[in-house]
Amino acid sequence: MNPADVKAVVTGGASGLGEATVKEIIKEGGKAAILDINNEKGEQLAEEIGEQALYINTDVTDEESVENAFAHVVDTFGHLNTVVNCAGIGSAEKTVGSKGPHDLQTFSKVVQINLIGSFNIIRLAAEQMMKNNENEEKERGVIINTASIAAFDGQIGQAAYSASKGGIVGMTLPIARDLSKHGIRVMTIAPGLFETPLFASLPEKAKNALGEMTPFPSRLGKAEEFARLAKSIVENSMLNGETIRLDGAVRMTPK
């Protein structure tokens, strides 16, 4: 797909990886809807970009909220042909810790937002994409999900997060196969240690120590690098049904 033809939805688009992806889409001549629950940041980003973007307060886990958001996107842009799922949360809790067993509600919330929220976006976006005309590659759309290297190298305390991200990896191929007859591709990016709002509060020394865990380049990843990979996936029609680790060859230790 030509990046200039992109009419995208980016969940979690008001900050971090999502924000960088929105800016990359706009830079290439596409249009992007920022789906988030942070009204202040979302509205500020949309205002900064101008008419090529819009912000829609959206709960990715709520069917009606997502349906209304997609209707707004189609009314504004004419159609929807790209989704980048970046919305997500983390948690740090042992299966059994000093205060007892892992809180079940916390586990459920992480899975609900990261995994079920992503699938909710995928299924409703695919319904919209099926209405699109094919391009020269017989393609109607592309969906890019965000997993994590925690899907493969989950650390102590990451049971909920790793389960949610492992689920995203696991559903990538079957959904790509489901949607192949409609000309819709499905890919997943599994970032390593990236400089996102999650690490923003850490001291510089701590961030440098985390970055040095990565063999090369020995630093935290930049959100713009995630965005550039998303753009490459959009452009390359042969990329389908796969998870790409974007991690500088790091493999996480138990803790």
N, C-alpha and C positions, 0 to 999 in steps of 0.2 A: 504494500500500500504506500502511496506517495504521502509523506508526512504533511504536505500542504492540504491534503484532502481529509485529514483527521478531524472528526467531530467526536470529542472524547468526554467521558466521565472519569474523574479521578477521585476515588474515595480517600478520605484522610488528606485531601488536597490542600489544606490550609497551612501545613507545616511539613518540615522534614523531607522525606523521600517524595511524598505527594506534591508538595509545593515545587520542588525542583523539576518534577515531571511536568507539571502544569506549565512552568516557564519554558521548558524545552519544547513542548507542543506549540506554544504561542510563537516562539522564536522561529520555528520551521514553517509558520504560516497556517497552522491549524487553529481549531477552537476548542476550548475546554470548559467543562462545568466542574466547579469545585464542590464536592459533596463532603460535608463535615458537620460537626456539631459545635465548633468553635466559631460563633458568629462574628466576634470581633476580628479575628485573624482572617476568616474567610471573606468577609466584606471588604476588609482592607486590601487583600490581595486582588480581588476582582476589580476594585476601583483603580488600583495601581495599573492593572493590565488594560482595562478599557473594554471595548465592545466585543473583543474576541473571547472574553471569559464571563462567566456568571457564577454567583455563589448560591447554593441551595442548602439550607439546613436539612440534614438527612440522617436518620437513624438506620444504619445498614441492616439491622436485625429486624426491622419493622416492614412488613410487606407493603402496607399502604403508603408509608413514607417514601419508599423507593419507587413505587409505581407513580406517585405524584411527581417525584423528582424527574423521572425519565420522561413523563408527559411534558413537563416544562422544557426539558432539553430538546426534545423533538420539535416542540412548537417554536423554540428559539432558533435552533440550528438547522432544522429541516429533517434531520435524521441523526442516528447515533451509530458509529461504526467502530469505536474503540473504547475499551474500558481498562483502567489500571487500578487494581485494588491495593490501596496502601493503608486503609484504616485498620487499626489494631491496637491492642494493649498488651502489657506484659505483667508478670507477677513473679515473686520469688518466695517460695514456700516449700519446705521439705514435706515428703509424704507423711512422715511422723517427726515432729520436732519437740522442743522442750515444752511447748504449750499444748501438745497433743497432736492428733491427726490433721492432715491438710484440710482446710476449710472447703467443704464441698461447694458452697455457693461461689467462692472465688474461682474454683476450677471450672464450674459451669459458665461463669461470666466470661472467662477468657476464651473458652471454646465457642460460646455463643457469638461473641463479637468477631474473633479472628477467623474461625472456620465457617460457622453457619452464616455469619454476615457476608462473608465472601461468596458463599454459594448462593445466597439470596440475590446478591447483585448479579452474579453470573447468569442465573436462570432467567431473570427478568430482562437483563440486557440482551441475551440471546434471542428472546422473543421479539424484541425490537429490531435486532440486526437481521433477522430472517425476512423482514419486509424490504430490506435494501436491495437495490439493483446490484448485480455482480460487476466487479471491475474487470480489467483485462486478464487478471489471473483467476477469474471466477470466484473472487473473494467478496464476502459481504461484511466481514468484521474480524476483529482480533481482541482477545481478552488476555490481559497480563495480570497474574496474581503475585503477591509478595509472600514468600515463605521466610525461611531463615536457616542459617546453618545449624540452628538448634533443632531443626527437624532431623538432623543426622548426628549431631554432636552435643546433645542436650547435657547441660551441666547439673550439678546438685542444686535442687530448688527450682528446676525448670520443668517439672512434670507437666503442668498445665500448658505452659507456653509451647513446649516441644510437641505435645499432643496436638495442639491446634495447628501448628505449622507443618507437622508431619501429615496431618489430614489434608492440608492444601496440596502438598507434594503428591500424596496418594490419589487424589481425585483429578489431577491434571490430565493424565493420559486417558482415563475413561471418558471424561467430559470432551476432550479433543476428539475422541472417536465418535461420541454421540453427535457432535455438531459438525463433523466433517462433511456430511452430505449437504449441509446448508452453506458451506463455504466460510465457516467461522473457525478461526484458529484459537488455540488455548495454550498459553505458556506460563511458566512460573519462574520468578527470579528469587534465589535464596541468598540474600546479602550476608556478609560476614559482620565484622565490627565496623559500624559506620557512625560517622559524626552526625547524630540526629538529636532532637530534643531530649531523648532518653539519657544522653551523656552530657547534656549542656551544663548541668549543675556540678559536674565533677571538676576537681582541681586540674590544672593543666598537667601537673606531674602524673596524676592518675590516668589521664587521657593518653599521655605519651607512653606510659607503661602498657596500656591496652594495645596501642598501636604497634608497639615493638613485638607483640605476640605474633604478628602477621609476617611470614617469611619475606615476601616482597610484593608491593612496596611496604616497608615497615612503618605503617601509620594507619590511622583510622580512614576508612573509605569516605569519599565525599558524596553527598546526595546527588550532585551533578553527574557522577559516574553511573549511578543507578539510572538516572534519567536518560543518559546517552545509550545505555543498553536497552532500555525500553524502546527508544527510537529505532535502534537497529532491529529489534524484533518486529516492530511495525513494518519496516521496510523489506524484510526478508521473508517471503512467503513460504519458504521451505522450513522455517522454524515453527514447529508444531508439536504439542504433546510432550514437551520436555521441561525439566527444571535445570536452570543454569545457576551454578554456584558463582557468586561474585564476591570472592573472599580473599584474594591474594595468597591462596594456598594454605590458609590457617586451618588447623584442626584443633578444636577446643579440648582442653584438659577437663577432668572431672569437676574442678572448682577453680 
